[in-house]
């Protein structure tokens, strides 16, 4: 027999979920770019398909003022969404966002786009560019809510589910590795090793400092580049923030040189001044030059001078 839940229990469960912290990948750069791109394509297709079925839809194709009006609205609407996502991305380190806040943020986007559509409709009708059967504000805005729900909310949901699946698969792939991955058999106790844990506190990688070259950030993941027992350059992906690694190994030869990179200063072969700033060449020729940003240049130069 299936368990029975009261409405109060269901509401408490829903409320708890909505107040949970939003996973960071929802505000990651690649996710937001992909979401906007998919939404732009989806809304364009929906806009074209819906033209024959709505009395208050004025979208048109062809060489006409109405088409120019349509294109202008689409571009402004798209720029509004891009601006909103840009703010969401830029503030990702300023404050944590819950599921409820994320949903509310996207609903505000929908309401703003609906308002833009209503203003465009009324203005276009008054100028004679388009013709509406019912030019009242309420009617136009209600129609716009239907359009925006389909053309914005649905692709947002699809994109969110898609990236949630990707994140889950990454987690499963990491969990399917052996509990500890080592670059070579256990070495003497006095050999310095770097041990890395994921966000759950599980030991995932132990690598000799002499074999570690650099660590690269990939949103909520890091990629550790090191040489294995055969001397081949190898990478390992780990769910962890680069900031966590920077703090954990402060004082070691691992130094943050860029928002995306931590380098092992013991592996630096050349420090080179270029037009756009400093670059580091590591001992392995297969590794491209690692840039140094102004934020971290003083610390890197100091460490380089004391090697």
N, C-alpha and C positions, 0 to 999 in steps of 0.2 A: 504494500500500500504506500502511495506517495505521501510524504509528510505535508501537513497543512500548516500554512503560515497565516497569521492574522495580518490585516492591513497595516496595523501599527508596526509589526515586525518588519514588513517589507519596506515601509517608509523609513524606518531607522536604518535598515541596510542600505537603502538608496542614498540617504543623507550622509552616511559614513563614507560611501564611495565617492560622492561628489566633493567631499571635504578632504579627500586624500590628495597628497602631493602629486602634481602632474609629472610624469616621467620627462626627463630633460630632453629626450630626443624629439618631443613634440615642438620644442622651440629651437631645435638645431637648424643650422643654416641650410643644409642639403634638404631637410624635410620641408622647410618653409618654401624653398625655391620650387621643389617638385610639386607641392600642394598648389601654389599659385599657377604654375604652368598647366597642371592638369585641370584646375578650375577654369582657367581662361579658355582652354580648348573645349571643355564640357559645356560651359555657358554659351560659347559661340555657336556650337552645334544646336543646343536647345533653343537659342534665340531664333535661329533660322528655321528650325522645325516647327516652332510654335506660331509663326507668323499667320498661317491661314486659319488658326483655330481661336484667335482672340479678337474681341471687338475693340479692345483698348490698346492693342499692341501696334505700334506705328513703325516697327523696324522694316526697312526696305533695302533691296539690293538694286544696283544699277546706277547710272549717272543721273542723279537727281539731288535736290536739296534735302529730301528726306533721308537719302542714303548718307549724305555728309553728316546729317544730324545724328543718325544711328551710329556712325563711326566715331563721332565726337563723344557721344554718351559712353560707348563701349570703352574707349581709351581712358576717359576720366574715371569710369568705374573701376577699371583695371588698376590704374595708378593709385586709387584710393585703397584698394586691397593690398597692393604692394607696400604702400606707405604704412599701413596698419601692421603688416607682417614684419616690416623693417623695425618698427618700434618694439614689437614683441621680441624680436631677436636681440636687439640692442639692450634690452632691459633684463635679459635672462639671468645675469649675475647680480642684478640689483635687488630682486625679490623673487621668492618662490611663488609659483602659481598653482592653485588647486584645479581640479577638474571643473568645479563650478565656475571659477574665474575664467578658465579657458573657454568654456561654453558661452559665458556671458560676453566675453570679448568678441567672439565670432558672431553672436547675435546682434551686437552693436554694429558690426560691419554690415550685416544684412539690413538693419534698419536705416543706416546711413545711405546705402545703395538704393533702397526703396525711396528714400526722400529725394535723392538725386533724380531718379526716374520720374517721380511725380513733378518735380520742378521743371525738368526737361519737357515733359508732356504738356503741362499747362502753358509754358512759354512757347513751345512749338505750335500749339493749337492757336494761340493768340496771334502769332505771326503768320499764320496760314501755311506754315511749312508742312504740317501734318494735320490730320483731321481725326477727332475723337468723337465717338458716339455719345459718350457721357464724360464731359470735361471736369466733373466735380472732383475736389481734392480727395475726399474719402474713397470714392470709387476707384480712382487711379491708384491710390496707395494700397488698397486691399488687393487689387490685381497685381501690383508690384510685389507684395508679400508672397503671393503664389509663385511668381516667376523666380524670385530670389531664393525661395526655399528649395526649388528644384535645381536652379543653376549654381547656387552657392553651398547650401547646407548639405545636399546630397554628395557632391564631390569632396567636401570637407570630411564627411563621415567615411567615405570610401578611402580617401588618402590616409586618414587616421588609422583605420583598420589595417591597411596595407603595411604601414610602417610599424604598427604594433606587432604584426606577424614577423616582419623582418627582424625586429629587436628580439623577439622571442626565439627565433631561429639562431640568432647570434649567441644568445645566452645558452641555448641547448648545445650548440656546437662547442662552446668553451667548456661546458660541463662534461661533454663526452670525452675530452682529453683525459689522459691520466692525471691523477690528482696533483702531481708535480712533474713539470717538464724540465729536463736538465740538458745543457749543451754537451755534457760528457759525463763519464762515470764519476762517482763521488771522489773528490780530490782530498788532499790532506786538510786537516782541520784549520791549519793556519792560513790557508788560501782564502782571500777575501771574496765573498760571493754576494750578489745582489739578489734578494728574494722579493718577489712581487705578489701581492694579494689582490683579489678582486674586491668589489664593493661589499661582498658578503663575508669577507674575512677569510676566504679559502685560499690557501697557498697554491698558486698556479704556475709560477716560473722561478727557477733558481738558476742563475747564470754567473759564471766567473766574471769579475770586473775586468779581467784582462781580455775577455772575449766580447764584451759589450761595447758597441759603438755609439748608438744613439737611440732615443725613444721619441716616437712621433705621435702627436695627438690626432685622433679621428673622432671628434665630437665626444661622446661618452666613453669612447674606447681609446686605448693606446696601442701602438704597434712597436714592439721591442725588436731592434735589429742587432743581431749578434752572429758570431761565427760558430758553427757546430764543430763536432769532433773531427770532421773531414776538412775543416777550414773553409767551408762554403758559407756565404752570407745567408742567414736565415732570419725569418721574421715570425713573431708570435703575437697574436691579437689578444688583448686582455681588457675586460670591462673595468675601467678605472679612470679617474681624472688625472690629467698631467700635473695639476696643482698638488694632488695628494702625493705623488712621487717626488715632486720638488721639495715638499716639506719633510718627507720621510728621510731623504738622503742629503739633507742640508749638511754641508761640511765635508762631503765626500768629493770625489772627482767628477761627479755628475752635476752639471751646471745648466741652468735654464738660459738659453740664448735667444729664444723666440717664443711667441705664444704657442707655436706648434712643436717646438723641439727642445729636448734636453740632450746634451752631448756629454760623452765621457772625455774629459779634457786629456786623459792619458792617451787617447787615440787621435788627438789633433796633430796633424803633420805641418800644416801651414795656416797662419792667420794672415788674411789678405784684405787690403783696403781697396774697395771698388767704388765706383761713382755713387752708387746708392747706399753704401755703407760697407761694413766688414762682412767677410765670409770666412768660413772654416772649411779647410780640406782635411778629410780624415785619412787614415793610413790605408784604407781599402779603396782602390780606384773605382770600384763599382758603385760607390756611394757618391751622389752628386754633392756639390758644395752646399753647406748648411748656412743660411743667412743669419746674421745677428741684427736684431732690431735695437733702436736707440734705448728702449726701456731697459734692456739687459746688457747693453754694450759695456758699461762701466764695470759691472761685476765680472763679465767674461774677460775683459782686458786685464783686470786685476789678478784674476786666477791664472791667466796665461803667463803673466809676468812673474808669477811666483812658482811656476812649475819647476 
